[in-house]
Amino acid sequence: MSSGRLFPRSEHRLVLEALADTRVVMLLGARQVGKSTLARQIVDEGHVEHVVDLDQRVQRQAALTDPVGFIASLERPVLIDEVQRGGPELLLAIKSVVDRDLSPGQFLLTGSANVLRSPKTLDALTGRVDIVTLWPLAQAEIEEGHTNFVDALFSGRAPHVSGAPLGREALRERIVAGGYPEARLRSERSRSRWFESYLRTTLERDLESVADAHKLLEVPRLLRLLAAQTGNLFVPANIGNRIGLDHRTVDRYATLLELTYLVRRIPAWRPGLGQREVQHPKAHVVDSGLLLQLLGASEERLLADDQLTGKALESFVAMEIVKHAEWADERARIHHYRRANAEVDLVLENRAGEIAAVEVKTSASLAARDWRALAKLRDACGDRFRCGLVVHTGADTAPLGDRLFAVPLSGLWTA
């Protein structure tokens, strides 16, 4: 499965579409997910003509010293790589330029921290920028699959899979390797060293671009706790009690972890069916390989520890669907749902108000209780409900009733 090839990114099309009609396009995502590789591919194809790399000291100093003059001197269209390193004033200078010139495709920006959600730069490019988020590689990109899982859900189709690897061994290579292109190519020991360096760089360097670094000493501890509870409800008061922080501080630090693309919070779905819905989000570590590193868990422990396997698999599936939603034709928001005794891991709602849902199970065989919550949701939503899937470690796609199916894990990338 590992190779040194350049993986085709599904967001490539989105960036080109945005450049065709928007003045500024920002490609955001974590470090080492391939933003620069994708952006420079677009340059090589002739869609953008010039390149500025703010990881280069001379260019970075010029941008920091005189951002207005620096931007004015650039020939456009231009790629500015690692734009957050130029500071908030650089985005204000870009804003000034594109307010005078409304032509599309002037700036392609890449950033490792979500600078547009930083308090320092929140308003700089509002209404002037299209944002494309690049996550770690989806399994469909690794396998060069062409079917989008989210689009399939809303079409009412279950991915047809037969003869998939059976049981937890099907998880081993996928979850351990994760989706960071470079980390995937390494041995387990080498991958662990890579993640240590990656976390240190991200927490020390990227957080400085969105917050005051001297206030962030507890962020690594919070990240490790969130890893231990990945897929759990994010309740700031409960977490704060465990690590001795005020609930407002916990919420603020979790936001910073989202800004640097280490954690993704998935909000609760509130269908208006009653008053007992749980409204806290769930928190997921964005990459399964990173998750195991944060937990200090080996490949063998992943397969042997039931609790770890369940958490890792749910986060893995959740983030695969988040990635598919980024480039799906069907625009949908992703939630989780818990009401009284009914819990559904992922609920997707499109702009038409249609619903699709996914439940994740580690077992290869299923019992009726495993899709009972999906059936309740289907019955409550009626015709709005398009499709419900139980993603598990079985071998074949199988019907479970009206608009409900069991689908092997590989349905996420072989549909």
Helices and strands as residue ranges (DSSP letters): H 11-21, E 24-29, H 35-44, E 50-53, H 57-65, H 67-73, E 78-81, G 83-86, H 88-100, E 107-111, G 115-117, E 129-134, H 139-142, H 149-154, H 169-177, H 181-184, H 188-201, I 202-206, G 207-209, G 213-215, H 219-228, H 236-243, H 247-259, E 263-266, E 282-285, H 288-295, H 299-304, H 306-327, E 332-339, E 342-350, E 355-360, G 368-371, H 372-381, G 382-384, E 385-392, E 398-401, E 404-408, H 411-414
